[in-house]
Amino acid sequence: MNTIDLLRSHRSIRKFTEQPVDDDLAESIITAGLSAATSSNLQGTTVIRVCNPNTRAAIAELAGGQTYVETAGAFFVWCADLHRSAVACEMAGGEFHGGMTEHFIIATTDCAIAAQNAVVAAESVGLGICYIGGIRNDPAQMTELLDLPEQVVPLFGLCIGWPDQDPALKPRLPISVTLKEETYDTTSEREGIAAYDAHMREYYLERTKGKVDRTWSADMSALLGKESRPHMRSYLDSQGMNQR
């Protein structure tokens, strides 16, 4: 399978076999991830592999009962990290200016790019993955569990393991909606979303054998029509990443 086909075949895996992920393979995957592009060579990503079953059970619970955090062959927490660069500033005789929005954006972008590199590396050898954004349900507890210093924020978890399921591909928005030419043209946006809603309804009905009748628009209304983790702002302040 070529890389384009591999990328287009991505699915989230939530059931894994009991086969562990070899330590050398896990390190190779993370190394591949951290070889990704990084703005200004910041390398603002730290990855924490969590093996302790008690810690993984605690993370699974705070993430909303996502048991695959416990059952995946390997589990990693991906962190946006400005702590290390702050140390480097001090070592060079400089002064670290914390709380800059731009630096936070650089670190979070670095982390996401690196994680996706690792995902492609894992899937290229037959492993399955699932991102765990639910760790942000209680970032303070995650900070305590992982003993994170200031200027480090846990962004998401990543389950990696050998798949024990073969789920259908989830449809994506039509490229006519998400790829613009020259300017942000909204002319056919509603038409494209309506077509996607119909496609997603079919997908959910087939996937759940008629138990779930949902559309993407309804999902977005549920997601964006209410506050989402409002504690994140005060948490960022507590980690020294008060934005300015």
C-alpha positions in Angstrom: 0.0 0.0 0.0 1.4 3.4 -0.9 1.4 6.2 1.6 -1.6 8.1 0.1 -3.7 4.9 0.3 -2.5 4.3 3.8 -3.5 7.8 4.9 -6.9 7.5 3.3 -7.5 4.2 5.0 -7.1 5.5 8.5 -9.6 4.3 11.1 -9.7 4.6 14.9 -9.2 1.3 16.6 -10.8 0.7 20.0 -10.3 -3.1 20.3 -6.9 -4.6 20.5 -5.4 -8.0 20.9 -3.4 -8.9 23.9 -0.1 -8.9 21.9 2.2 -6.2 23.3 4.0 -3.6 21.2 7.7 -4.4 21.3 9.8 -1.8 23.1 12.1 -1.3 20.1 9.1 -0.9 17.7 7.5 1.6 20.1 10.7 3.6 20.3 11.0 3.6 16.5 7.5 4.8 16.1 8.0 7.7 18.5 11.4 8.5 17.0 9.6 8.7 13.6 7.0 11.0 15.1 9.6 13.3 16.6 11.4 13.6 13.2 8.5 15.7 12.0 8.8 19.4 11.1 9.1 21.7 14.1 8.8 25.5 14.0 12.1 27.3 14.7 13.5 23.9 15.8 11.6 24.4 19.1 10.9 20.6 19.3 8.1 21.5 21.8 6.9 17.9 22.2 7.4 15.5 25.1 5.9 12.0 24.9 5.3 10.0 28.0 4.8 6.2 27.7 2.5 5.0 30.4 2.9 1.3 31.3 1.8 1.2 34.9 -1.7 -0.5 34.9 -2.9 1.6 37.8 -2.0 4.8 36.1 -3.6 3.6 32.9 -6.7 2.6 34.7 -6.9 6.1 36.3 -6.4 7.8 32.9 -9.1 5.6 31.3 -11.5 6.6 34.0 -10.9 10.3 33.8 -11.1 10.2 30.0 -14.7 9.1 30.3 -14.3 5.3 30.8 -12.4 4.7 27.6 -11.2 1.2 28.5 -9.0 0.8 25.5 -6.5 3.1 27.3 -5.9 0.0 29.5 -6.0 -2.7 26.8 -3.9 -1.2 24.0 -0.5 -2.7 23.6 1.1 0.7 24.3 -0.3 4.1 25.6 1.4 7.5 25.2 0.6 10.9 26.5 1.6 13.7 24.1 2.5 17.0 25.8 3.1 20.5 24.5 6.4 21.4 26.2 8.0 24.8 26.8 9.7 23.7 30.0 12.7 22.3 28.2 13.2 25.4 26.1 12.9 27.5 29.2 15.8 25.5 30.7 17.7 26.0 27.5 17.1 29.8 27.8 18.6 29.8 31.3 21.6 27.7 30.2 22.3 30.2 27.4 22.2 33.1 29.9 18.9 34.4 28.6 15.5 35.0 30.1 12.4 33.0 29.3 9.2 35.0 28.7 6.4 32.7 29.5 2.7 32.9 28.6 3.2 34.0 25.0 0.2 32.8 22.9 2.5 32.4 19.8 4.9 30.1 21.7 1.9 28.0 22.9 0.6 27.7 19.4 4.0 26.6 18.2 4.3 23.9 20.9 0.8 22.6 20.4 1.2 22.5 16.6 4.6 20.8 16.9 3.0 18.2 19.1 0.1 17.5 16.8 2.3 17.2 13.7 4.7 14.8 15.6 1.9 12.6 16.8 0.4 12.3 13.4 3.8 11.3 12.0 3.9 8.6 14.7 0.4 7.4 13.8 1.4 7.0 10.1 4.5 5.1 11.2 2.4 2.8 13.4 -0.2 2.1 10.8 2.4 1.4 8.2 3.4 -1.7 10.1 -0.1 -2.9 10.7 -0.8 -1.3 14.1 -4.0 0.5 15.0 -4.4 3.7 16.9 -6.9 5.8 18.8 -6.4 9.4 20.0 -7.7 10.2 23.5 -8.7 13.8 23.8 -10.6 12.9 27.0 -7.4 13.3 29.1 -8.3 17.0 29.0 -11.4 16.3 31.1 -9.2 16.7 34.1 -5.8 18.1 33.1 -4.9 18.8 36.7 -5.2 15.2 37.6 -3.1 14.2 34.5 -0.5 16.7 35.7 -0.4 15.0 39.1 -0.4 11.5 37.7 2.5 12.3 35.3 4.4 14.7 37.6 4.4 17.4 34.9 6.4 20.6 35.6 5.2 24.1 34.7 5.1 25.0 31.0 4.0 21.4 30.1 0.5 20.6 29.0 -1.0 17.1 28.3 -2.8 17.5 25.0 -4.0 14.0 24.1 -3.3 10.4 24.7 -2.6 7.8 22.0 -3.4 4.2 22.1 -1.3 2.0 19.8 -1.8 -1.8 19.5 -2.6 -4.7 17.2 -6.2 -4.4 16.0 -8.8 -6.8 17.0 -11.5 -5.2 14.9 -12.0 -4.1 11.3 -14.4 -1.0 11.4 -15.7 0.7 8.3 -14.1 3.9 7.2 -15.9 7.0 8.5 -16.7 9.3 5.6 -15.1 12.8 5.5 -16.6 16.1 4.3 -16.5 16.4 0.5 -13.3 17.9 -0.7 -15.4 20.6 -2.4 -16.3 21.9 1.0 -12.9 21.8 2.6 -10.5 22.6 -0.3 -10.9 26.2 -1.4 -9.4 27.9 -4.4 -7.8 31.3 -3.9 -10.4 32.6 -1.4 -12.8 31.3 1.2 -15.8 30.7 -1.1 -18.9 29.6 0.7 -21.2 29.4 -2.3 -21.8 25.6 -2.3 -21.0 25.0 1.4 -24.5 24.3 2.6 -25.2 22.0 -0.3 -22.0 20.1 0.4 -22.8 19.8 4.1 -26.3 18.6 3.3 -24.9 15.9 1.1 -22.4 14.9 3.8 -25.2 14.8 6.4 -27.1 12.3 4.3 -23.9 10.2 3.9 -23.2 10.2 7.6 -26.8 9.2 8.4 -26.4 6.1 6.2 -23.0 5.4 7.8 -24.3 5.5 11.4 -27.4 3.5 10.6 -25.4 0.8 8.9 -22.6 0.8 11.6 -25.1 0.5 14.5 -27.7 -1.7 12.7 -30.3 1.1 12.9 -29.7 2.1 16.5 -28.2 5.6 15.8 -29.7 8.1 13.4 -27.3 11.1 13.4 -25.9 13.7 11.0 -22.7 15.7 11.1 -24.6 18.9 11.5 -26.4 17.5 14.5 -23.0 16.4 16.0 -21.6 19.8 15.5 -24.6 21.4 17.1 -24.2 19.2 20.1 -20.4 19.8 20.3 -20.3 23.6 19.7 -23.7 24.5 21.2 -22.4 24.4 24.7 -19.3 25.2 26.7 -16.5 22.7 26.3 -14.0 22.1 29.1 -14.0 25.7 30.3 -11.5 24.6 33.0 -8.8 24.6 30.4 -8.1 28.3 30.6 -7.5 28.3 34.4 -5.4 25.1 34.0 -3.2 26.8 31.4 -2.7 29.7 33.8 -1.7 27.2 36.6 0.9 25.7 34.2 2.4 29.1 33.5 0.9 29.4 30.1 -1.4 32.4 30.8 -1.9 33.8 27.3 -0.7 37.2 26.2 
